[in-house]
Amino acid sequence: DVKVTQSSRYLVKRTGEKVFLECVQDMDHENMFWYRQDPGLGLRLIYFSYDVKMKEKGDIPEGYSVSREKKERFSLILESASTNQTSMYLCASSSNAGGARETQYFGPGTRLLVL
Amino acid sequence: QKEVEQNSGPLSVPEGAIASLNCTYSDRGSQSFFWYRQYSGKSPELIMFIYSNGDKEDGRFTAQLNKASQYVSLLIRDSQPSDSATYLCAVKSGGSYIPTFGRGTSLIVHP
């Protein structure tokens, strides 16, 4: 079974703090993704990575950065947290192997509250 | 802009009935279609994948794909209260890393 883990389930931070969210997958997937999910807005892609050290902006990259130094690990960084970044953050990974194997598998999510 | 549309619901059905969830998409180049279930406060989990026109059945779930009309649907037979969740449709074009997600349909199965 594919397993995607995220470093924290719940996180409370202060405005202006630097926040690190980490994601690890154990299926040797090439692609990794960071989304945020807010009521009524659905899943919105922040960044994705298709290979080690490679990253591409998604739909809402402002205020975020990412790092992928190892294939299995993809980190999301909030440089200076703001209250409008309070959200559920979801990491996902997928393969390029074709067909059903290109399914995205999601981690359990991190619910971030910025005060 | 690739779009995936779902009725937000809620769709309310009685226990034991068939729940029918629909999804339309704009990109004619779409090749892979996914249905995810998401319980409140949890992350999405895959329940069905389909890529060929027609029906695909897995237990109580049937996915139906019609590429000419650009829609994909999910039928849940013998609906149970435990099926109450939000169902997300995702569509992916060939050669793309990234699926496009709909905003989801909320399903409520009442006893």
Interface residues (C-beta under 8 A of the other chain):
Chain A: N31 F33 G40 L41 G42 L43 L45 F48 Y50 G58 L90 S94 N96 G99 A100 E102 T103 Q104 Y105 F106 G107 P108 G109 R111
Chain B: S32 F34 G41 K42 S43 P44 E45 L46 F49 Y51 L88 A90 K92 Y97 I98 P99 F101 G102 R103 G104
